[in-house]
Amino acid sequence: MTEIDNERIRRAITGFFGYVMFSHAWQGNEPSFGDVNTAKTMWNLSDKPLNNKLRNFCEETRRLGYNWAWSDTCCIDKSTSSVLNQSLTSMYKWYANSAATLVFLAGVAHLSKPGDLTGSLWMTRAWTLQELLSPRVIFFYDSEWKPYLGNIVPNHKESPEIMQELAHAIKIPRGTIVSFSPDDLGVHEKLRLASTRNATVEEDAAYSLIGIFKSNIRPHYGEGSDAIGHLLEEIVARTGEVTVLA
């Protein structure tokens, strides 16, 4: 009887089912769940720039050797509140468990130069904070889908140049960005990082921090500024740090 090689099986399964997450700044009329569902496949979508952005992401995923790709634009059925809420509360975990996260910097021209990343629109968005911190493997691409700074290392979190640029910009240690855990930073430091980001939807200022704070608040669009109040209320109840209310 042949002994089962569990490690070999695990590697094969992990390799096949490893998925890649997309991180980007929304640019307007992105292809939706309904658009892709109607077209049956994103390859059938019309030849518009934002549809091509999605196609380029999938092509790069395939080039890297992965079979599965996920984008918030078209992989969440936003018409179903239960699906939307579950997605929002699971997003941090999905990025953290991804085989890789691909970051598209639409406003960074080719050839990119140092400083373009931290000066990009992507660095100002609320949701992209967790999309930077939670993945273990991340790749940054300029507007032509070429590696940022021409850096072709297997993981941009292993690039001292790119990580130092980010660490200098957001003022946390480089190692914290590379191997972030929600327990690595205190409440005030997390809120400082969040305060540098903007959300196009008011509630997202709170919902984008659910994973970073290991929060249990439930998303409910329509509550407006109460969302951040509920998050702070939970933080105070759990940590006793009432100064966050200031």
Secondary structure as UniProt FT lines:
FT   HELIX           6..17
FT   STRAND          19..24
FT   HELIX           33..39
FT   HELIX           42..44
FT   HELIX           49..63
FT   TURN            64..65
FT   STRAND          68..70
FT   TURN            72..74
FT   TURN            78..79
FT   HELIX           81..96
FT   STRAND          100..104
FT   TURN            106..107
FT   TURN            114..119
FT   HELIX           121..124
FT   HELIX           128..133
FT   STRAND          138..141
FT   TURN            143..144
FT   HELIX           148..150
FT   HELIX           156..158
FT   HELIX           160..170
FT   HELIX           174..178
FT   TURN            182..183
FT   HELIX           187..195
FT   TURN            202..203
FT   HELIX           204..207
FT   TURN            208..214
FT   TURN            221..222
FT   TURN            224..225
FT   HELIX           226..239
FT   HELIX           242..245
//
